[in-house]
């Protein structure tokens, strides 16, 4: 399949985002690929093709140990001096690569089934989760998956072993049951279940109380986890560009309400912006990375933010190691 691509009109030679490094894949075209794993691979390969000359080409920071070379490993990390002595290929492994355990929390509630275009928030979020899982697996990191609605539906612990990525992809490909959203209980359950410190990636539309969400995210942070939140929304939820009166139905409760779009628009946008500002503020206070995406944005942005978080994590780990050696 030939993939339609587009280039941003706002390129800047000093910008370090993927958008400045080349064309990105249109999500509408990407969703035509039926296989979730192929989608993830296409996004990852396109992303790395765009940043191969960017500052992100080497994000591991502290050398930890050697491991034997495997086909597909980055040749930049081959130790040629060790090869000259032993006549065997070894790759330098770094602290950031050896310690990362990531758990992806994916919201599969009914509200995620909304889509004003040709794909839903759920399809977009599943592709984002699959892309993250695929990327981390190629880095030999342990990755796990939690799907939740009003409670945890499925839990696959973080692992890096043959067949584990396939299990994650199979779970992401399942049709959701589509029950009401309850972020509080699943986040609390994950905080109690995932005991080893690691990276928690939350993918949800976050249709919840900011105060309650802040409490549960704070619980995760208090257990030593680093947290990245990706809020996935449909463009219509952000801009509310409906033009005529219509009957709106709550996808979770089934309640129907007549709304005159022109009359309701200003009030909707005010409340939406207030809610978004509260979410942003709560995450900033907790030291949680918060990113809002709409389903018409390229999925490369998800990998960009994940990679940036890994770079920051690597720098922090390096500083901690230096402090420990000095002490």
Secondary structure by P-SEA (a helix, b strand, c coil): cbbbbbbbcccccccccccccbbbbccccccccccaaaaaaaaaaaaaaacccccccccccccccccccccccccccccaaaaaaccbbbbbbccccccbbbbbbbbbccccccccccccaaaaaaaaaaaaaaaaaaacbbbbbbbbccccccccccccccaaaaaaaaaaacccccccccaaaaaaaaaaccccbbbbbbbccccccaaaaaaaaaaaaaabbbbbbbbbbccccccccccbbbbbbcccccbbbbbccccaaaaaaaaaaaaaaaaaaaaaaacbbbbbbcccccaaaaaaaaaaaaaaaaaaaaaaaaaaaac
